[in-house]
Amino acid sequence: MNKRVTIEMPEEMHEAITEHAAKAGAKTDAYVLDLIEQHLEDLHDIALAEAAMERIRDGEPTYTLEEVKLRLGLDD
């Protein structure tokens, strides 16, 4: 089920969003929804990367591409 959200933003920001949406051939609402979705995906990716970095800092081993190929028998 979709939910409606109303926000207030500076006029300059609204104009910029409207302009970018027009250049992309999209309606402003759809463009803003896409921007929010992309940002949420970026936040998720950042969280995964930070968790991986923490595991590496805690001593989880890493492997080079060559080591992985050798272990998997793909070094042909």
Protein Blocks (a to p, Z undefined) as FASTA:
>chain_A
ZZdddddddfklmmmmmmmmmmnopafklmmmmmmmmmmmmmmmmmmmmmmmmmmmnopa
cddfklmmmmnopaZZ
